[in-house]
Amino acid sequence: MKHIALAISVAGISAAALLFAGSEPQSGAPGGKPVTAESSSVVIDHTVTTLEGDSLDLGSFRGRPMLIVNTASKCGYTPQFAGLQRLHERYAERGLVILGFPCNDFLGQDPGTAVEIGEFCRKNYGVSFPMMAKVHVKGKEKVPLYRTLTEQTAEDIRGEIKWNFTKFLVDADGHVVARFGSPVEPEDPELVAAIEKLLPAAPTAG
């Protein structure tokens, strides 16, 4: 009976995750397909803290598009770290910056210390893109960057984050231009196409 109860509990948590993620505001049509939108918010005005405790001025990324993601180590979407790393390897040389922000706001799915989070990401997914210090992305303790992302953006982008691995695409001038919900994989064709539009053309061989 204990095993049955545990299975029901896990299933309930998974269902809740899908329910919350499914209600995530999307910049686009049903299914989470993005539509680029103009925005007056400027992400590059913010300074954040890295996982190592250093200050990072996002203005240093002026001229480079960014993909900003709230992450978690014990979530059903945690394997998306692998796709994010592949995007980093594919597009970093063309200017894309991926920033991961660990977050424990959703069912306590990232409870570890900075050291534990860093080791987990490197050991399990080979993460080499920048990871930031743990933050709050919703509620009264929401950090300033996430206030910009969720409150000072275009109408079809703004709104509270409902779950881990919500993705915000930022153009080279620091404006948020698209939002992708948790179920959208990092290498989803729509997300990749949106990234490509913000990058310089790939160099031709020869």
C-alpha positions in Angstrom: 0.0 0.0 0.0 2.9 2.4 0.7 4.2 1.8 -2.8 0.8 2.6 -4.2 0.4 5.8 -2.2 3.9 6.9 -3.3 3.1 6.3 -6.9 -0.1 8.3 -6.6 1.8 11.1 -4.8 4.5 11.3 -7.6 1.8 11.2 -10.3 0.0 14.0 -8.5 3.1 16.2 -8.5 3.8 15.5 -12.1 0.2 16.4 -13.0 0.5 19.6 -11.1 3.7 20.5 -12.9 2.1 20.0 -16.3 -1.0 22.0 -15.2 1.0 25.0 -14.0 3.4 24.9 -17.0 0.5 24.6 -19.3 -1.0 27.8 -17.9 2.2 29.7 -18.5 1.7 32.9 -20.5 3.2 32.5 -23.9 4.3 35.0 -26.5 2.3 33.4 -29.3 -0.4 31.0 -30.2 -1.7 27.9 -28.4 1.0 25.3 -27.9 3.6 27.8 -26.8 4.7 28.9 -30.3 6.4 32.3 -29.9 5.7 35.6 -31.6 8.3 38.2 -31.5 7.1 41.3 -29.7 8.5 44.8 -29.1 9.2 45.6 -25.5 10.4 48.7 -23.6 12.1 46.7 -20.8 15.9 46.7 -20.8 17.5 43.6 -19.3 21.0 44.9 -19.8 20.4 47.6 -17.1 20.6 44.9 -14.4 23.4 43.5 -12.4 23.1 39.9 -11.1 25.2 37.6 -9.0 26.9 34.5 -10.4 26.8 31.0 -8.8 30.4 31.8 -7.6 29.2 34.9 -5.8 30.6 37.5 -8.2 28.7 40.5 -9.6 27.8 40.3 -13.3 26.7 43.4 -15.2 24.4 42.3 -17.9 25.4 45.5 -19.8 28.6 43.6 -20.6 26.4 41.5 -23.0 25.2 44.5 -25.0 25.2 43.6 -28.7 24.6 39.9 -27.9 21.2 38.1 -27.6 20.5 36.3 -24.4 18.3 33.3 -23.4 17.4 33.6 -19.7 16.1 30.5 -18.0 15.0 29.7 -14.4 16.3 26.3 -13.7 15.9 23.5 -11.1 17.9 20.3 -10.3 15.0 18.1 -9.3 12.3 18.9 -11.8 10.8 16.8 -14.6 12.2 19.4 -17.0 15.7 19.2 -15.5 17.0 17.2 -18.6 16.5 20.4 -20.6 19.9 21.4 -19.2 21.3 19.1 -22.0 19.5 21.0 -24.7 20.6 24.3 -23.3 24.2 23.2 -23.3 23.9 22.1 -26.9 22.5 25.5 -27.8 25.4 27.1 -26.0 27.9 25.0 -27.9 26.2 25.7 -31.2 25.6 29.4 -30.9 28.1 30.9 -28.4 30.6 31.8 -31.0 27.9 33.7 -32.9 27.1 35.7 -29.8 24.3 33.9 -27.9 24.5 34.1 -24.2 22.6 31.6 -22.1 22.1 32.4 -18.4 20.7 29.9 -16.0 19.0 31.1 -12.8 18.5 28.4 -10.2 15.2 28.7 -8.4 13.6 26.9 -5.5 10.1 28.6 -5.8 8.3 25.6 -7.3 7.8 22.7 -4.9 11.3 23.2 -3.6 12.9 21.5 -6.6 16.3 23.2 -6.3 17.2 23.0 -2.6 21.0 22.7 -3.0 23.7 25.1 -2.2 25.6 27.0 -4.9 28.4 24.4 -4.8 25.9 21.5 -5.0 24.0 23.1 -7.9 27.2 23.8 -9.8 28.5 20.3 -9.4 25.2 18.8 -10.4 25.0 20.8 -13.6 28.6 20.0 -14.6 28.6 16.3 -13.6 25.2 15.4 -15.2 24.9 17.7 -18.2 28.4 19.2 -18.8 27.0 22.7 -18.3 29.5 25.4 -19.3 27.2 28.3 -19.9 27.0 30.8 -17.0 24.9 29.8 -14.0 23.8 32.5 -11.6 23.1 32.5 -7.9 19.7 31.1 -6.7 16.9 33.7 -7.0 13.2 34.1 -6.5 11.3 34.6 -9.7 7.8 35.2 -8.3 6.1 36.8 -5.4 7.2 39.5 -3.1 10.8 38.4 -3.1 11.1 38.4 -6.9 14.5 39.8 -7.9 14.6 43.0 -10.0 15.6 41.2 -13.2 12.6 39.0 -13.0 10.4 42.0 -12.3 11.6 43.4 -15.6 11.0 40.0 -17.4 7.5 39.5 -16.0 6.1 43.0 -15.4 7.8 45.4 -17.8 7.5 43.5 -21.0 5.0 43.4 -23.9 1.5 42.2 -23.0 1.9 38.8 -24.6 5.1 38.2 -22.7 4.5 39.5 -19.2 2.9 37.5 -16.4 4.0 35.5 -13.4 6.2 32.5 -14.0 4.3 29.3 -13.3 7.1 26.7 -13.4 10.8 25.9 -13.9 12.5 26.3 -17.2 10.6 29.3 -18.5 12.7 30.8 -21.2 13.0 34.5 -22.1 14.7 35.5 -25.4 16.4 38.9 -25.3 17.7 40.8 -28.3 21.1 42.4 -28.6 19.7 45.7 -27.3 18.5 44.1 -24.1 14.8 44.0 -25.0 12.7 40.9 -24.2 11.3 39.7 -27.6 9.8 36.3 -26.8 8.8 33.9 -24.0 8.7 30.1 -24.1 7.0 28.0 -21.5 8.5 25.1 -19.6 7.4 22.3 -22.0 9.2 24.0 -24.9 12.4 22.2 -25.4 15.6 24.3 -25.9 16.1 22.8 -29.4 12.4 23.2 -30.4 12.5 24.5 -34.0 10.4 27.6 -33.1 12.9 28.6 -30.4 15.9 27.9 -32.6 14.4 29.9 -35.4 13.8 32.8 -33.0 17.4 32.7 -31.8 18.7 32.5 -35.4 16.9 35.7 -36.3 18.8 37.6 -33.6 22.3 36.3 -34.6 24.6 37.4 -37.3 24.7 35.0 -40.3 26.9 31.9 -39.8 30.2 32.1 -41.6 30.3 30.2 -44.9 32.9 27.5 -45.4 35.8 28.0 -47.7 
